[in-house]
Amino acid sequence: MAAAELRKGEDGSTRLLWGLAPLESVGPLRFGMRINDVAEVLPSMIEPRRFQADPHLPHILGAQFGTGHATPAVYTYFDDADRLFCVAVDAAYGPHVTLDGLELTACVPAEVEQLLLDASRSAGFRVSYGPRGNPGVNGLGLVVRVQEIAGGVATRPVLVGRDWADRCTDDWEGQIPECEWVGRQWTYPGHSDHWPPPGYAPTWGDWRPPFQPEPAFR
């Protein structure tokens, strides 16, 4: 699928445009906000669901915002003090997130990866890769995930605030909740395109990822 096609909303709607201020805010969302404040700054969206975001940390609350139950646009995550610490933007319906002109949402994964690597040489930051192969920049609180959408695979930016950015690209040690690492993975040789890989049973107990198809976890 061409990059221009990936950047269109799947329902044909015009996407919001959100700028990223690394470690501080993305669009109207400031890291550290309370959940009621998040709802107030997203007046065009509804909150169809809340969910437990991590199997091992029951206090981590996830809240989904979008134009309907079937069209999630933004996933927000709150710590045990009810502070917004992580935001993930849906590749199919989420806002266009940009960083100094670099588009992060609904783009061709290889293109975003190369642009990040190019920018790192001039901006002085370091692109790193987590154990499951997802690229990101700890110093920016940024991880670039991928998501399957109609007709292709597109980028899904995951962002964290300053207090939670340490090792954020490390999907074992960082603060990003487990549900954001599940599903389609960045493709690289020798590794499965999905987490969990076929035949692997994670030690999640009764917890299941809240917005992934059930067959992927059997």
VMD Tcl script that draws the C-alpha trace (Angstrom):
set ca {
  {0.00 0.00 0.00}
  {1.28 3.49 -0.88}
  {2.19 5.89 1.91}
  {-0.49 8.38 0.88}
  {-3.17 5.69 1.10}
  {-2.00 4.61 4.54}
  {-2.43 8.14 5.83}
  {-6.14 8.27 5.01}
  {-8.60 7.30 7.72}
  {-10.18 3.92 7.01}
  {-13.65 5.47 7.19}
  {-12.67 8.36 4.90}
  {-12.87 10.93 7.69}
  {-10.42 13.79 8.10}
  {-7.93 13.06 10.85}
  {-6.97 15.47 13.60}
  {-3.46 16.94 13.47}
  {-1.45 16.61 16.69}
  {2.03 17.91 17.31}
  {4.36 16.03 19.63}
  {6.32 17.90 22.30}
  {8.56 15.03 23.41}
  {8.12 13.95 27.05}
  {5.60 16.76 27.66}
  {2.50 16.43 25.48}
  {0.93 15.12 22.29}
  {-1.81 17.28 20.82}
  {-4.07 18.45 23.68}
  {-2.91 15.64 25.98}
  {-0.33 16.57 28.61}
  {1.43 13.78 30.44}
  {0.40 13.81 34.09}
  {-3.23 14.76 33.38}
  {-6.09 13.05 35.24}
  {-8.53 10.93 33.30}
  {-11.39 13.44 33.68}
  {-9.15 16.16 32.27}
  {-8.30 13.97 29.29}
  {-11.99 13.52 28.52}
  {-12.50 17.29 28.68}
  {-9.80 18.05 26.10}
  {-11.17 15.41 23.70}
  {-14.70 16.82 23.23}
  {-15.13 15.28 19.78}
  {-14.50 11.76 21.11}
  {-16.39 9.41 23.38}
  {-14.91 6.95 25.88}
  {-16.42 3.55 25.04}
  {-14.31 1.47 27.39}
  {-11.81 1.20 30.22}
  {-9.66 -1.87 30.76}
  {-6.80 -3.41 32.70}
  {-3.78 -2.66 30.55}
  {-1.20 -5.05 32.00}
  {-1.57 -8.58 33.37}
  {0.98 -8.07 36.14}
  {0.08 -4.50 37.15}
  {-3.66 -4.38 37.84}
  {-3.50 -0.71 38.88}
  {-2.57 0.41 35.35}
  {-5.81 1.69 33.80}
  {-6.35 1.93 30.08}
  {-9.05 4.14 28.53}
  {-10.00 4.12 24.88}
  {-11.31 7.22 23.10}
  {-12.81 7.45 19.63}
  {-15.82 8.28 17.52}
  {-17.53 5.00 18.36}
  {-17.05 1.51 19.78}
  {-15.75 0.27 16.44}
  {-13.56 3.28 15.65}
  {-10.98 3.71 18.44}
  {-8.61 6.59 17.82}
  {-6.53 7.07 20.97}
  {-5.54 4.78 23.83}
  {-4.57 6.44 27.10}
  {-2.91 4.86 30.12}
  {-2.89 6.01 33.75}
  {-0.64 5.01 36.65}
  {-1.68 4.27 40.23}
  {-1.85 8.00 40.95}
  {-4.32 8.51 38.06}
  {-1.68 10.33 35.99}
  {-1.58 10.02 32.21}
  {1.76 8.42 31.41}
  {1.32 6.76 28.01}
  {-0.62 7.53 24.81}
  {-0.95 5.27 21.78}
  {-2.48 6.50 18.53}
  {-4.49 4.11 16.39}
  {-3.11 3.61 12.89}
  {-6.54 3.30 11.29}
  {-8.42 6.18 12.93}
  {-6.04 8.12 15.16}
  {-4.78 11.68 14.75}
  {-1.79 12.50 12.56}
  {1.07 12.89 15.05}
  {4.09 14.83 13.81}
  {7.51 15.50 15.30}
  {9.36 18.41 13.67}
  {7.67 17.61 10.37}
  {8.14 13.84 10.64}
  {4.81 12.02 10.36}
  {4.41 9.14 12.80}
  {0.84 7.88 12.34}
  {-0.39 5.57 9.58}
  {2.84 5.60 7.59}
  {4.89 2.91 5.88}
  {6.99 1.38 8.68}
  {10.28 1.17 6.75}
  {9.99 4.83 5.73}
  {9.48 6.05 9.30}
  {12.36 3.90 10.53}
  {14.71 5.33 7.93}
  {13.61 8.91 8.61}
  {14.22 8.40 12.34}
  {17.69 7.02 11.63}
  {18.45 9.96 9.34}
  {17.19 12.47 11.90}
  {19.20 10.86 14.69}
  {22.46 11.70 12.94}
  {21.74 15.43 12.92}
  {19.64 15.76 16.09}
  {21.95 13.78 18.35}
  {19.46 11.22 19.64}
  {19.84 7.45 19.44}
  {17.38 5.04 17.86}
  {17.20 1.79 19.82}
  {15.31 -1.47 19.37}
  {13.43 -3.47 22.00}
  {13.61 -7.26 22.33}
  {10.58 -7.62 20.03}
  {12.19 -5.43 17.37}
  {10.20 -2.20 17.73}
  {12.29 0.95 17.11}
  {12.11 4.07 19.23}
  {13.99 6.80 21.04}
  {14.14 6.71 24.84}
  {15.14 10.37 24.97}
  {11.95 11.34 23.14}
  {9.65 8.93 24.96}
  {8.77 7.42 21.58}
  {8.22 3.89 20.34}
  {7.00 3.20 16.81}
  {4.77 0.12 16.69}
  {2.94 -1.36 13.73}
  {-0.71 -2.25 13.33}
  {-2.57 -4.25 10.72}
  {-5.21 -2.19 8.96}
  {-7.29 -2.80 5.86}
  {-4.90 -3.45 3.01}
  {-1.60 -3.22 4.85}
  {0.52 -2.57 7.90}
  {0.92 0.97 9.20}
  {2.74 2.76 12.00}
  {1.19 3.30 15.44}
  {3.14 5.77 17.63}
  {3.31 5.03 21.36}
  {4.42 7.93 23.56}
  {5.33 8.36 27.23}
  {6.03 11.31 29.51}
  {9.34 12.32 31.05}
  {8.89 10.43 34.33}
  {8.24 7.19 32.43}
  {10.67 7.46 29.49}
  {13.61 5.52 30.97}
  {14.14 2.43 28.78}
  {10.71 2.92 27.18}
  {11.82 1.10 24.03}
  {12.58 -2.01 26.11}
  {9.36 -3.99 26.12}
  {10.57 -6.05 29.10}
  {11.92 -3.30 31.37}
  {10.10 -0.12 30.33}
  {6.84 1.41 31.58}
  {4.66 0.88 28.50}
  {1.86 -1.58 29.43}
  {1.89 -5.10 28.06}
  {-1.23 -4.67 25.93}
  {0.62 -2.17 23.72}
  {3.29 -4.76 22.84}
  {0.82 -7.44 21.80}
  {-0.17 -8.13 18.21}
  {1.62 -7.35 14.98}
  {5.34 -6.79 15.43}
  {7.99 -4.96 13.48}
  {9.24 -7.42 10.86}
  {12.87 -8.42 11.10}
  {14.72 -11.66 10.27}
  {14.52 -14.57 12.67}
  {11.55 -13.32 14.70}
  {7.81 -13.86 14.55}
  {5.62 -11.16 13.03}
  {3.25 -11.48 16.01}
  {3.49 -11.46 19.77}
  {2.84 -13.92 21.27}
  {4.26 -16.10 18.48}
  {2.25 -19.14 17.39}
  {2.32 -21.91 19.98}
  {3.61 -19.71 22.80}
  {1.47 -19.33 25.94}
  {2.37 -16.24 28.02}
  {2.04 -16.37 31.81}
  {-0.90 -13.98 31.88}
  {-3.31 -16.00 34.00}
  {-6.90 -15.00 33.16}
  {-5.89 -11.68 31.60}
  {-6.30 -11.23 27.87}
  {-5.24 -8.24 25.76}
  {-8.30 -5.98 25.62}
  {-8.36 -5.08 21.93}
  {-6.78 -8.01 20.10}
  {-8.54 -10.90 18.34}
  {-8.84 -13.92 20.64}
  {-7.46 -16.54 18.17}
  {-4.01 -14.92 18.22}
  {-3.49 -16.02 21.82}
  {-4.32 -19.70 21.59}
}
mol new
graphics top color blue
foreach p $ca { graphics top sphere $p radius 0.5 }
foreach p [lrange $ca 0 end-1] q [lrange $ca 1 end] { graphics top cylinder $p $q radius 0.2 }
display resetview
